[in-house]
Amino acid sequence: MRKPNLNSVKSSNAKTLAPAKDLATLEAELAEVESSLENNLEDTVLRLSDYLSAVEMVVKQTFAHRVWVKAEIRNLSSKGGHYYFELAEKDDDGKVVASCRGNLWRFKAARVLAKFERATGMALSRDLTVLLKVSANFHPQYGFSLTIEDIDPSYTLGDLARQYAQMVDRLSGEGLMHLNQQLESPFDIEHVIVIAPEKAAGLGDFQADADRLANTGACQFHYHHATFQGNHAPAEIRQAIVSAQQRFFDSYQRLPDLLVIIRGGGAVGDLAYLNDYELAALVAEQPVPVWVGIGHERDKVILDEVAHSSFDTPSKVIAAIIAHLARLIAQTLNYQAQIKQAAQRQLKVAQQQSVRQLSQLQSQTIGQLTALKKDSNYAWQSIQQSAQRQVKQAARVTSDWQAQIKQGAYQQLTAASIAAKNHQKIIMHSSEQQLAQAQRDSEHLRDIVLLHRPTRVLKQGYSMLMDNKGQQVLTSSSQLYADQTINIMLKDGQATAQILSVKSLEAISPTNDNHNVL
C-alpha cells in the first residue's frame, strides 16, 4: 500500500460539519412543536402508524437539508446495486457512543464508489472512517436511517495517513522501527521460514526458484500459510510466525537463518490490512533477519518499514537469497585457492631446505674425510723423516767410534732398527684405526642421510599419504576432511582410500591426568 502523503490530503475541516440551523434554534423549534403537540394531543389516543408518521413528518421538516457527517463503517453489504451501511461513532476508549443505518441507493452508488476508488486506490470497506454527505430519513416501518448522497475520499486518505503516521511514531518511540535492521545479515542461508498465503501466485513464483535451489542441497525452505487480507489477517500472520519459529526450534534446536514474509500484489485495500501495529512490532522483535516481499513497486506497508530488508516482489526475495549464496560460494572458492597456493609455497620451501641441508651434510662429511686423510699422511711422513734423521745422526756419531765400538754400534743399530720398526708399526696401527674410525663415521652419517629417503621409509613398513592427484604429501589432520579421496604410498605400490571422519589429536586424547597415553 502506498504510504499516504499527509500534505496532499484535504484537511477534515475543509467540509462544514455544522448543520444549517444551530443547536439552540433547533431546540427552540422542537420545544415549540412539542408544546403545541402536547396541548393538542394530550387527551388523544393515536395509532402507532399515525404517531410514527408524525415523527417522520417532523424529521423531514426539521432535517430536510444535507450535512457532512464523520462516521466509522462497522459493516457494509450490498443487494441489487444498493449498499447498506452500519455506521457508528466511538469515543477515545473505543466505546460506541452513537450508531445508525445508512443507505447508498443504486442510482448514486456507482458514481460515488467509483470516485472514492479512483481517489484512494482502494475499495470502500468496513473499519474505514469516512466523511459522508447525508440527509436524515425516518420510515414508520423501517425506522431511522441516513441517506448517503456523497463520500469525501480525501478525508479517508487523511485518516489512513494519520493512522499510519501514528503507527510509525509509536514504533519509533518504542525503539522498534529499526530494531530488526540492526541484526547482521546471515553468513550462510541454510534454513528459511516462509510465511505466505496458501496457493497464491506470488508464492508460486517464489517456490519455483526456491525448489530448484533446494534440490541442490544448498538451502531448505519451511513453508507456513496465513490469510493476508481481511480483519483477521494480522492475527493469523502473527500466529503463523510464532508457531513456525517454535516448530523449527523444536526440530533443530536453533533459530532459522532467515524469516521471509511474501505476498503478491493486490488491491490497496487488501494490503491495508497489513498495516497493523501488533504485527509490525512482532516482526521488528524477531531474533533473526526478516525479509519482506509484498506487493509491487508502488505498494508499501508498515512491514516494509520495520523489516531487515524489503523487496518489491516475492521473486526478488528469492533472487536475493540466490545472489547471497552465490557470493558466499565465490568467496569460499577464493579462500580455497589462497590456502592451496600458500600450502604449495610452504611445501616448495621445505623441499628446498631439505636439499640444502643434505648438500651441506655431504660436503661436511667429504671435508672431514679429506682432512683426516691429509693428517694421516702428514703424520706418516713426519715419522719417516724423523726416523731418517735419527739414523743419519747415529751413523755420524758412530763413525768416529766405529773401530772401538763397532760391535756395540751394530747392537745399538739393531736395537734402534727394531725400535723404529716397532714404533712404525704402532704409528701405522694408530693411523689405520683413525682412518677406519673416520670411515665408519662417514658411513654412519651416510646411513643417517639414506635412512630418511622415502623409499627407505616405505620399505621399513611405513606408508605415506598424498592427495588424490599425487601432488601433495598429507602430514596433518587439518589437511583431511570427510569424504576426501587420498592415495596411500606403500613399499610395493599404492592404494586409494576415502576419509570417513577426521579427529584431531586433542579430540581423541583423554584429558584425565590418571591415564598416560603414548
Protein Blocks (a to p, Z undefined) as FASTA:
>chain_A
ZZddfklpccfklpcfbdfbdfklmmmmmmmmmmmmmmmmmmpccdfklmmmmmmmmmmm
mmmpccddddddfbdcdeehiacdddddddfkopafbdcdddddfklmmmmmmmmmmmno
pacdehiacdddddddddfklopadddfbdcfklmmmmmmmmmmmmmmmmmmnopmmmmm
mpccdfbafbccddddehiaklmmmmmmmmmmmmnopaccddddddfedjklmmmmmmmm
mmmmmmmmmmnopacfbdcdddddddfklmmmmmcfklmmmmmmpcbdcdddehjfkbcc
fklmmmmbdcfbfklmmmmmmmmmmmmmmmmmmmmmmmmmmmmmmmmmmmmmmmmmmmmm
mmmmmmmmmmmmmmmmmmmmmmmmmmmmmmmmmmmmmmmmmmmmmmmmmmmmmmmmmmmm
mmmmmmmmmmmmmmmmmmmmmmmmmmmmmmmpmklmmmnopacdddfkopaccfbfklgc
ehiacddddfkbccddddfbdcdfklmpcfbfkbccZZ
